[in-house]
């Protein structure tokens, strides 16, 4: 394994498969085979191996928050009020469905949450519930627009 990690051990064909699936997770094995120059059975075998290795972790739909009544996205940084408290914030907060992502980070904050809610009032209520459940102080950044997200990494 190199300094960059296991991704550098991927063959060019596996990288091509990952690039294609990252841009279109619903791509059929037939289409995928045509795009990377393999038979359907060879593509199926490689995809299964990529899943087993953990290079391909799953497939999901991207949902537009605004169209489902959750137009407000925010990032909430968590700082422990008691530095000696156990670092179990993800477990304390996992029941809050408004939290889309939870990132452990280096720096002044311990975690950064990405949340999606219906309104500023809903965000205020969520902040109260987060502070209560995790015993943390918060710093919130509201997203005004999203020029791009979920970009395909260089593979």
SEDOMI-63440 format. One record per residue: residue in three letters; x, y, z of N, C-alpha, C, O in turn. Coordinates in steps of 0.1 Angstrom, whole numbers, plus 2048, in hexadecimal, padded with zeros to 3 digits. Layout:
<nodes>
<"ALA"; <X; Y; Z>; <X; Y; Z>; <X; Y; Z>; <X; Y; Z>>
...
</nodes>
This chain:
<nodes>
<"UNK"; <808; 7F4; 800>; <800; 800; 800>; <809; 80C; 800>; <813; 80D; 807>>
<"UNK"; <805; 816; 7F8>; <80D; 822; 7F7>; <808; 82D; 801>; <7FF; 82A; 809>>
<"UNK"; <80F; 838; 801>; <80B; 843; 80A>; <7FD; 848; 808>; <7F6; 84B; 812>>
<"UNK"; <7F8; 847; 7FC>; <7EB; 84C; 7F9>; <7E0; 842; 7FD>; <7D4; 846; 7FD>>
<"UNK"; <7E3; 836; 800>; <7DA; 82C; 805>; <7D6; 822; 7FA>; <7DD; 822; 7F0>>
<"UNK"; <7CC; 81A; 7FD>; <7C9; 80F; 7F4>; <7C4; 813; 7E6>; <7C5; 80B; 7DD>>
<"UNK"; <7BF; 81F; 7E4>; <7BA; 823; 7D7>; <7C5; 823; 7CD>; <7C2; 821; 7C1>>
<"UNK"; <7D2; 824; 7D1>; <7DD; 824; 7C7>; <7DF; 816; 7C2>; <7E7; 815; 7B8>>
<"UNK"; <7DA; 80C; 7C8>; <7DC; 7FE; 7C4>; <7D2; 7FA; 7B9>; <7D2; 7EF; 7B5>>
<"UNK"; <7C9; 803; 7B5>; <7BF; 7FF; 7AC>; <7C5; 7FF; 79D>; <7CD; 807; 79A>>
<"UNK"; <7C0; 7F5; 796>; <7C4; 7F4; 788>; <7BC; 7FF; 780>; <7B2; 804; 784>>
<"UNK"; <7C2; 803; 774>; <7BB; 80D; 76C>; <7AC; 809; 769>; <7A4; 812; 769>>
<"UNK"; <7AA; 7FD; 766>; <79C; 7F9; 763>; <793; 7FA; 76F>; <787; 7FF; 76D>>
<"UNK"; <798; 7F7; 77B>; <790; 7F9; 787>; <78D; 808; 789>; <782; 80C; 78D>>
<"UNK"; <797; 810; 787>; <795; 81E; 788>; <78A; 823; 77E>; <782; 82C; 782>>
<"UNK"; <78B; 81E; 772>; <781; 822; 768>; <773; 81E; 76C>; <769; 826; 76B>>
<"UNK"; <772; 812; 772>; <765; 80D; 777>; <760; 817; 782>; <754; 81A; 782>>
<"UNK"; <768; 81A; 78B>; <764; 823; 796>; <760; 831; 791>; <756; 836; 796>>
<"UNK"; <768; 836; 788>; <764; 843; 782>; <756; 843; 77C>; <74E; 84C; 77E>>
<"UNK"; <754; 838; 774>; <747; 837; 76D>; <73B; 836; 778>; <731; 83C; 776>>
<"UNK"; <73D; 82D; 782>; <733; 82B; 78C>; <731; 838; 794>; <726; 83A; 799>>
<"UNK"; <73C; 83F; 797>; <73A; 84B; 79F>; <732; 856; 797>; <72B; 85D; 79E>>
<"UNK"; <733; 856; 78A>; <72B; 860; 783>; <71D; 85B; 77F>; <714; 863; 77D>>
<"UNK"; <71B; 84D; 77F>; <70E; 848; 77D>; <70D; 83A; 784>; <710; 830; 77E>>
<"UNK"; <709; 83A; 790>; <707; 82E; 798>; <6FD; 824; 793>; <6FD; 819; 797>>
<"UNK"; <6F4; 829; 78A>; <6EA; 820; 784>; <6EE; 81A; 777>; <6E6; 813; 770>>
<"UNK"; <6FB; 81C; 773>; <700; 816; 767>; <6FF; 807; 767>; <703; 801; 771>>
<"UNK"; <6FA; 801; 75C>; <6F9; 7F3; 75C>; <706; 7EC; 759>; <70F; 7F3; 755>>
<"UNK"; <708; 7E0; 75D>; <714; 7D9; 75A>; <717; 7D9; 74B>; <723; 7D9; 747>>
<"UNK"; <70D; 7D8; 743>; <70F; 7D8; 734>; <715; 7E5; 730>; <71F; 7E6; 729>>
<"UNK"; <70F; 7F1; 734>; <714; 7FE; 731>; <722; 800; 737>; <72B; 806; 730>>
<"UNK"; <724; 7FC; 743>; <731; 7FD; 74A>; <73B; 7F6; 742>; <746; 7FB; 740>>
<"UNK"; <738; 7E9; 73E>; <742; 7E1; 736>; <746; 7E8; 729>; <751; 7E8; 725>>
<"UNK"; <73C; 7EE; 722>; <73F; 7F5; 716>; <748; 801; 718>; <751; 804; 710>>
<"UNK"; <746; 808; 723>; <74D; 814; 726>; <75C; 811; 72A>; <765; 819; 728>>
<"UNK"; <75E; 806; 731>; <76C; 802; 735>; <772; 7F7; 72D>; <77E; 7F4; 730>>
<"UNK"; <76B; 7F2; 724>; <771; 7E8; 71B>; <772; 7DA; 720>; <77B; 7D3; 71E>>
<"UNK"; <768; 7D6; 728>; <767; 7C8; 72E>; <75A; 7C2; 72B>; <750; 7C8; 728>>
<"UNK"; <75A; 7B5; 72C>; <74D; 7AD; 72B>; <745; 7B0; 737>; <74A; 7B5; 742>>
<"UNK"; <738; 7AD; 736>; <72F; 7AF; 741>; <733; 7A7; 74D>; <733; 7AC; 759>>
<"UNK"; <737; 79A; 74B>; <73B; 792; 757>; <748; 797; 75D>; <749; 796; 769>>
<"UNK"; <751; 79C; 755>; <75E; 7A1; 75B>; <75B; 7AE; 763>; <761; 7B0; 76E>>
<"UNK"; <752; 7B6; 75E>; <74E; 7C2; 765>; <748; 7BF; 772>; <74B; 7C4; 77D>>
<"UNK"; <73E; 7B5; 772>; <737; 7B1; 77E>; <741; 7AC; 788>; <740; 7AF; 794>>
<"UNK"; <74B; 7A4; 784>; <755; 79E; 78D>; <75D; 7A9; 793>; <760; 7A9; 79F>>
<"UNK"; <761; 7B3; 78B>; <76A; 7BE; 790>; <762; 7C7; 79A>; <767; 7CB; 7A4>>
<"UNK"; <755; 7CA; 797>; <74D; 7D2; 7A0>; <74B; 7CB; 7AD>; <74D; 7D1; 7B7>>
<"UNK"; <749; 7BE; 7AD>; <747; 7B6; 7B9>; <754; 7B7; 7C1>; <754; 7B8; 7CD>>
<"UNK"; <75F; 7B5; 7BA>; <76C; 7B6; 7C1>; <76F; 7C4; 7C7>; <774; 7C5; 7D2>>
<"UNK"; <76B; 7CE; 7C0>; <76D; 7DC; 7C5>; <764; 7DE; 7D1>; <768; 7E5; 7DB>>
<"UNK"; <758; 7D8; 7D1>; <74F; 7D9; 7DD>; <755; 7D2; 7E9>; <755; 7D7; 7F4>>
<"UNK"; <75B; 7C6; 7E6>; <761; 7BE; 7F1>; <76D; 7C5; 7F7>; <76F; 7C4; 803>>
<"UNK"; <775; 7CB; 7EF>; <781; 7D3; 7F4>; <77D; 7DF; 7FB>; <785; 7E5; 802>>
<"UNK"; <771; 7E4; 7F9>; <76D; 7F0; 800>; <76F; 7FD; 7F7>; <76C; 808; 7FC>>
<"UNK"; <774; 7FB; 7EB>; <777; 807; 7E2>; <769; 80C; 7DE>; <768; 818; 7DB>>
<"UNK"; <75F; 804; 7DC>; <752; 807; 7D8>; <749; 804; 7E4>; <746; 7F9; 7E7>>
<"UNK"; <744; 80F; 7EB>; <73D; 80D; 7F7>; <72E; 80C; 7F6>; <727; 809; 7FF>>
<"UNK"; <728; 80F; 7EA>; <71A; 80E; 7E9>; <715; 817; 7DE>; <71D; 81E; 7D7>>
<"UNK"; <708; 818; 7DC>; <701; 81F; 7D2>; <6F6; 827; 7D9>; <6EF; 821; 7E2>>
<"UNK"; <6F4; 833; 7D5>; <6E9; 83B; 7DB>; <6E3; 845; 7D2>; <6E9; 848; 7C7>>
<"UNK"; <6D7; 849; 7D5>; <6D0; 853; 7CD>; <6D4; 861; 7D4>; <6D5; 862; 7E0>>
<"UNK"; <6D5; 86B; 7CB>; <6D7; 879; 7D0>; <6CA; 880; 7D0>; <6C3; 881; 7C6>>
<"UNK"; <6C6; 884; 7DC>; <6B8; 88A; 7DD>; <6BA; 899; 7DF>; <6C2; 89E; 7E6>>
<"UNK"; <6B1; 8A0; 7D7>; <6B1; 8AF; 7D8>; <6AA; 8B3; 7E4>; <69E; 8B1; 7E5>>
<"UNK"; <6B1; 8B9; 7EE>; <6AA; 8BD; 7FA>; <69F; 8C7; 7F8>; <695; 8C6; 7FF>>
<"UNK"; <6A1; 8D0; 7EF>; <696; 8DA; 7ED>; <689; 8D4; 7E8>; <67E; 8D8; 7ED>>
<"UNK"; <68A; 8CA; 7E0>; <67E; 8C4; 7DA>; <677; 8BC; 7E5>; <66B; 8B8; 7E3>>
<"UNK"; <67D; 8B8; 7F0>; <676; 8B0; 7FA>; <674; 8B9; 807>; <671; 8B3; 811>>
<"UNK"; <675; 8C6; 805>; <671; 8CF; 810>; <67D; 8D1; 81A>; <67A; 8D5; 825>>
<"UNK"; <689; 8CE; 816>; <695; 8D1; 81F>; <69F; 8D9; 818>; <6AA; 8D4; 814>>
<"UNK"; <69C; 8E6; 815>; <6A4; 8EE; 80D>; <6B1; 8F4; 814>; <6BA; 8F9; 80D>>
<"UNK"; <6B1; 8F3; 821>; <6BC; 8FA; 829>; <6C7; 8F0; 82D>; <6C4; 8E6; 834>>
<"UNK"; <6D3; 8F2; 828>; <6DE; 8E9; 82B>; <6E7; 8F2; 834>; <6E9; 8FE; 831>>
<"UNK"; <6ED; 8EB; 83E>; <6F6; 8F3; 847>; <701; 8E9; 84C>; <6FF; 8DD; 84C>>
<"UNK"; <70C; 8EF; 850>; <717; 8E7; 856>; <718; 8EC; 864>; <719; 8F8; 867>>
<"UNK"; <718; 8E2; 86D>; <719; 8E6; 87C>; <725; 8E0; 881>; <727; 8D3; 881>>
<"UNK"; <72E; 8E8; 887>; <73A; 8E4; 88D>; <738; 8E2; 89C>; <731; 8EA; 8A3>>
<"UNK"; <73D; 8D6; 8A1>; <73A; 8D3; 8AF>; <747; 8D4; 8B7>; <752; 8CF; 8B3>>
<"UNK"; <747; 8DB; 8C2>; <752; 8DC; 8CC>; <74D; 8D8; 8D9>; <743; 8DC; 8DE>>
<"UNK"; <754; 8CE; 8DF>; <750; 8C9; 8EC>; <750; 8D4; 8F7>; <75A; 8DD; 8F7>>
<"UNK"; <746; 8D5; 8FF>; <746; 8DE; 90A>; <74F; 8DA; 915>; <755; 8E1; 91D>>
<"UNK"; <751; 8CC; 916>; <75A; 8C6; 920>; <764; 8BE; 918>; <761; 8B3; 913>>
<"UNK"; <771; 8C3; 917>; <77B; 8BB; 90F>; <77E; 8AD; 915>; <783; 8A5; 90D>>
<"UNK"; <77A; 8AB; 921>; <77C; 89D; 927>; <771; 894; 924>; <772; 888; 927>>
<"UNK"; <766; 899; 91E>; <75A; 890; 91B>; <75E; 886; 911>; <767; 888; 908>>
<"UNK"; <757; 87A; 911>; <75A; 870; 907>; <757; 875; 8F9>; <74D; 87C; 8F7>>
<"UNK"; <75E; 870; 8EF>; <75C; 874; 8E1>; <752; 86A; 8DB>; <755; 862; 8D3>>
<"UNK"; <745; 86C; 8DF>; <73B; 863; 8DA>; <730; 86B; 8D3>; <724; 867; 8D3>>
<"UNK"; <733; 877; 8CE>; <729; 87F; 8C8>; <722; 879; 8BC>; <715; 87B; 8BB>>
<"UNK"; <728; 871; 8B3>; <720; 86B; 8A9>; <715; 862; 8AE>; <70A; 862; 8A9>>
<"UNK"; <718; 85A; 8B9>; <70E; 852; 8BF>; <703; 85A; 8C5>; <6F7; 856; 8C4>>
<"UNK"; <706; 865; 8CB>; <6FC; 86D; 8D2>; <6F3; 874; 8C8>; <6E8; 878; 8CB>>
<"UNK"; <6F8; 876; 8BB>; <6F1; 87E; 8B1>; <6EB; 875; 8A6>; <6E3; 87A; 89E>>
<"UNK"; <6ED; 868; 8A6>; <6E9; 860; 89A>; <6DA; 860; 899>; <6D5; 85D; 88E>>
<"UNK"; <6D2; 862; 8A3>; <6C4; 862; 8A3>; <6BE; 86E; 89C>; <6B2; 86E; 899>>
<"UNK"; <6C6; 878; 899>; <6C1; 885; 893>; <6C1; 883; 883>; <6CC; 884; 87E>>
<"UNK"; <6B6; 881; 87D>; <6B6; 87E; 86F>; <6B9; 88A; 866>; <6BC; 888; 85B>>
<"UNK"; <6B9; 896; 86C>; <6BD; 8A2; 864>; <6CC; 8A2; 861>; <6D0; 8A9; 858>>
<"UNK"; <6D4; 89A; 868>; <6E2; 89A; 866>; <6E5; 890; 85A>; <6E3; 884; 85B>>
<"UNK"; <6EA; 896; 84F>; <6EE; 88D; 844>; <6FB; 887; 845>; <6FD; 87C; 841>>
<"UNK"; <705; 88F; 84A>; <713; 88A; 84B>; <719; 88F; 858>; <715; 899; 85D>>
<"UNK"; <722; 887; 85D>; <729; 88A; 86A>; <738; 888; 867>; <73C; 87C; 864>>
<"UNK"; <740; 892; 868>; <74F; 891; 865>; <757; 894; 871>; <755; 89E; 878>>
<"UNK"; <760; 88B; 875>; <769; 88D; 87F>; <774; 895; 879>; <77A; 892; 86F>>
<"UNK"; <778; 8A0; 880>; <782; 8AA; 87A>; <78D; 8AD; 884>; <78B; 8AC; 890>>
<"UNK"; <798; 8B2; 87E>; <7A3; 8B7; 886>; <7A0; 8C6; 887>; <79B; 8CD; 87E>>
<"UNK"; <7A5; 8CC; 892>; <7A4; 8DB; 894>; <79C; 8DE; 8A1>; <79C; 8D5; 8AA>>
<"UNK"; <797; 8EA; 8A1>; <790; 8EE; 8AE>; <783; 8E6; 8B0>; <780; 8E2; 8BC>>
<"UNK"; <77C; 8E2; 8A5>; <770; 8DA; 8A7>; <773; 8CB; 8A7>; <77E; 8C7; 8A2>>
<"UNK"; <76A; 8C3; 8AC>; <76C; 8B5; 8AC>; <765; 8AE; 8A0>; <76A; 8A5; 89A>>
<"UNK"; <759; 8B4; 89D>; <751; 8AE; 892>; <74B; 8BA; 88A>; <749; 8C4; 88F>>
<"UNK"; <748; 8B7; 87D>; <740; 8C0; 875>; <734; 8B7; 870>; <736; 8AD; 86A>>
<"UNK"; <728; 8BD; 872>; <71C; 8B6; 86D>; <717; 8BD; 861>; <717; 8CA; 860>>
<"UNK"; <712; 8B6; 857>; <70B; 8BC; 84C>; <6FC; 8B8; 84E>; <6F9; 8AD; 850>>
<"UNK"; <6F4; 8C3; 84F>; <6E6; 8C0; 852>; <6DD; 8C7; 847>; <6E2; 8CF; 83F>>
<"UNK"; <6D1; 8C2; 846>; <6C7; 8C7; 83C>; <6BA; 8C8; 844>; <6B5; 8BF; 84A>>
<"UNK"; <6B4; 8D4; 843>; <6A8; 8D7; 84A>; <69F; 8E0; 842>; <6A2; 8E4; 837>>
<"UNK"; <692; 8E2; 847>; <688; 8E9; 83F>; <689; 8F8; 840>; <685; 8FF; 837>>
<"UNK"; <68F; 8FD; 84B>; <68E; 90C; 84D>; <698; 910; 858>; <69E; 908; 85F>>
<"UNK"; <69B; 91D; 859>; <6A3; 922; 863>; <69E; 91E; 871>; <6A6; 91B; 87A>>
<"UNK"; <691; 91E; 873>; <68B; 91A; 880>; <68E; 90C; 883>; <691; 908; 88E>>
<"UNK"; <68D; 903; 878>; <690; 8F5; 87A>; <69F; 8F3; 87D>; <6A3; 8EA; 885>>
<"UNK"; <6A8; 8FB; 878>; <6B6; 8FB; 87B>; <6B9; 8FF; 889>; <6C0; 8F8; 890>>
<"UNK"; <6B2; 909; 88E>; <6B3; 90D; 89B>; <6AF; 902; 8A5>; <6B6; 900; 8AF>>
<"UNK"; <6A4; 8FC; 8A2>; <6A0; 8F1; 8AB>; <6AA; 8E5; 8AA>; <6AC; 8DF; 8B5>>
<"UNK"; <6AF; 8E2; 89E>; <6B9; 8D7; 89D>; <6C5; 8DA; 8A5>; <6CB; 8D2; 8AC>>
<"UNK"; <6CA; 8E7; 8A5>; <6D6; 8EB; 8AD>; <6D3; 8E9; 8BC>; <6DC; 8E4; 8C3>>
<"UNK"; <6C7; 8EC; 8C0>; <6C4; 8EA; 8CE>; <6C5; 8DB; 8D2>; <6CA; 8D7; 8DC>>
<"UNK"; <6BF; 8D3; 8C9>; <6BF; 8C4; 8CB>; <6CD; 8BE; 8CB>; <6D1; 8B5; 8D3>>
<"UNK"; <6D6; 8C3; 8C2>; <6E4; 8BF; 8C1>; <6EB; 8C3; 8CE>; <6F2; 8BA; 8D4>>
<"UNK"; <6EA; 8CF; 8D2>; <6F1; 8D4; 8DE>; <6EC; 8CC; 8EB>; <6F5; 8C8; 8F3>>
<"UNK"; <6E0; 8C9; 8EB>; <6DA; 8C1; 8F7>; <6DF; 8B3; 8F7>; <6E3; 8AE; 901>>
<"UNK"; <6DF; 8AD; 8EB>; <6E2; 89E; 8EA>; <6F1; 89C; 8EC>; <6F5; 892; 8F2>>
<"UNK"; <6FA; 8A5; 8E7>; <708; 8A3; 8E6>; <710; 8AB; 8F1>; <71C; 8A9; 8F3>>
<"UNK"; <709; 8B5; 8F7>; <710; 8BD; 900>; <71C; 8C4; 8FA>; <728; 8C3; 8FF>>
<"UNK"; <71A; 8CB; 8EF>; <724; 8D2; 8E7>; <720; 8E0; 8E4>; <714; 8E4; 8E6>>
<"UNK"; <72A; 8E8; 8E1>; <727; 8F5; 8DB>; <727; 8F4; 8CC>; <72E; 8EB; 8C7>>
<"UNK"; <720; 8FC; 8C5>; <71F; 8FB; 8B6>; <723; 908; 8AF>; <722; 913; 8B5>>
<"UNK"; <727; 906; 8A3>; <72A; 912; 89A>; <723; 90E; 88D>; <727; 903; 887>>
<"UNK"; <71A; 916; 888>; <713; 912; 87C>; <716; 91B; 870>; <717; 927; 871>>
<"UNK"; <717; 914; 864>; <719; 91B; 858>; <70D; 916; 84F>; <70B; 90A; 84C>>
<"UNK"; <705; 920; 84A>; <6FA; 91D; 841>; <6FE; 91E; 833>; <706; 927; 82F>>
<"UNK"; <6FA; 914; 82B>; <6FE; 913; 81D>; <6F4; 91C; 815>; <6E8; 91B; 816>>
<"UNK"; <6FA; 926; 80D>; <6F2; 92E; 805>; <6EE; 928; 7F8>; <6E3; 92A; 7F3>>
<"UNK"; <6F8; 922; 7F2>; <6F6; 91B; 7E5>; <701; 910; 7E4>; <70A; 910; 7EB>>
<"UNK"; <6FE; 907; 7DB>; <707; 8FC; 7D9>; <70B; 8FB; 7CA>; <704; 8F4; 7C2>>
<"UNK"; <716; 901; 7C6>; <71B; 901; 7B8>; <71E; 8F3; 7B3>; <71B; 8F0; 7A8>>
<"UNK"; <723; 8EA; 7BC>; <725; 8DC; 7B9>; <727; 8D4; 7C6>; <72B; 8DA; 7D0>>
<"UNK"; <723; 8C8; 7C5>; <725; 8BF; 7D0>; <726; 8B0; 7CB>; <723; 8AE; 7C0>>
<"UNK"; <72B; 8A7; 7D3>; <72C; 899; 7D0>; <734; 897; 7C3>; <731; 88F; 7BA>>
<"UNK"; <73F; 89F; 7C2>; <747; 89D; 7B6>; <74E; 890; 7B6>; <751; 88B; 7C1>>
<"UNK"; <751; 88B; 7AA>; <758; 87E; 7A9>; <767; 881; 7AC>; <76D; 88A; 7A5>>
<"UNK"; <76D; 87A; 7B5>; <77B; 87C; 7B8>; <784; 878; 7AC>; <77F; 86F; 7A4>>
<"UNK"; <790; 87D; 7AC>; <799; 878; 7A1>; <79C; 86A; 7A5>; <7A2; 867; 7B0>>
<"UNK"; <799; 861; 79C>; <79B; 852; 79F>; <7A6; 84D; 795>; <7AA; 841; 795>>
</nodes>
